[in-house]
């Protein structure tokens, strides 16, 4: 089960990124209704990712890097960059959606492309973290968050 949830949550973020890309295509065609629906679904899948990820983090824990010690520092720097981008992308996504729904289109058009690029990078780096932890290297120890705290 501890390897199924990461695959499940990673698939949600990949689907979210694909939907954002499809939303770009639709807005380029000036199809606002389809753009809005696709971006709403992208946000729903991103939210599902966040719920599954946080639930797993709280109740199961996080998997430590199980790869070679000499590249662990590079992995951790990469992971920290991913976490920073994911946090920024999440906040930007909320702001972008709110401005779109409130028809504050000048602001929405200005931030939307930047938000999308940050989101694509986040999806790519998150998928890379998943591949490193579960496909390329054997996962390290997984500890429940509450056990780590107490």
N, C-alpha and C positions, 0 to 999 in steps of 0.2 A: 504493500500500500504506500510506503514512503517513496517509491519511485513512480507510482502512478500519478499522484497529485502534482508533482512538478511538470510532468508531461501534459497533464490536463490543463494546468494554469498557463503553461507556455503556449499551448495551442490557442488559448483565448487571446493572448496578446498578439500572436501572429495573425489571427483572424481580424482583430481590431486594426492592425496596420494595413491589411489587404483592403478592408472596408474604407479606410481613410484614402488609400490610393484610388479606389473606385469613386469615392466622393469627389476627388480632384478632377477625375475625368468628367463627371457629370456637371460640375460647376464650369468647367472649360466649355462645355456644350450649352451653358446657360440653362441647364435643367435644375432649377432651384429646388423643386419638390423632391427629386431623387437625391440630390446632394444632401438635403436636410435629413432624409430618411437614412441614408448610408452613414452619415456622421453620427446620427443618434444611435444606430446599431453599433457603430465603432465604439462609442462611449459606453454602451451597455456591455459589450464584450470586455472592454478595459476594466469596467467596474467588477465584472465577474472574475477577471484575473485577480484583481486586488483582494476580493473577498476570499477566494480560494488560497491565495498566497498568504494573507494575514492569518487565516484560520490554521493553515499548516504551520506557520511560524509559531503561533501561540500554543497549539495543541500537540504538534509533533516535533517541531524544532527545525533547525536549519542544518543542512549537510555541509560539513567542512570540506575544503579542497583536499582531494586525495592524490593529487599528482605529485611529481617530483618536487622536493623541497627547494631546489635551486630556481624554480620558476614561480613558487608560491607568492613571492612579493609582487611579481608582475601581474599575477592573477588578482591579488587583492587590490592593487591600484586600478586595474581594469574594472573590477567589481564596484569599487567606490565611485568611479566615473559613471558607471551604469546607474547606480543608486541616485547619484546627484542629478543626472539627466532625467531619470524616471520621475523624480520628485518635481523638478522644474517642468517637465512635460505634462505631468498630471495637473499641476496648478494652471499652466498655460491652457491646457485642454478645457478645464472648467471655465476659465475666463472667456476663451474663444466661443464655447457653446453658449454661455450666457449672453454674450454680445450678439451672437447670431439669433438666438431666440427672442431677444429684445429688439431686434431689427436695428441695432446700432452697427450698421453695415460698414461704415467707414473704418471703425475700429476692428471689426471682425475681419475685413479684407486685409487689413494691415498685419494683424497678428496670425491669421489663419495659416498662411504658408510657412511661417517660422515654426508655429506649433506642430504642423505636420512633419516637417523635417526633423524636429527634436523627437517626435513620436516614432518616426521610422528608425532613427538611430537607436532609440531606446529599445524598440522591438528587436533590432539586429543584435545589439549588445546583450540583451536579456536572453535571447535564443543561444547566443554564443556561450554565456555562462552556463545555461542548461546543458549544452553539448559537452562542455569541459567537465562538468560535474557528474554527468550520468552516462556519457557515451565514450569519451576519449580516455578519461581516467576513472578508476574505481572511486566511488564516493567515500569520503572520510566518515567520521562518526557523526551521527545525527542525534542531537539532544533536544528534549522539549525545553521550550523557553523558560517555563516555570521551574524546571529542575535546575537550569543554569542560574536562575536568580536566587533560588532558595537552597 
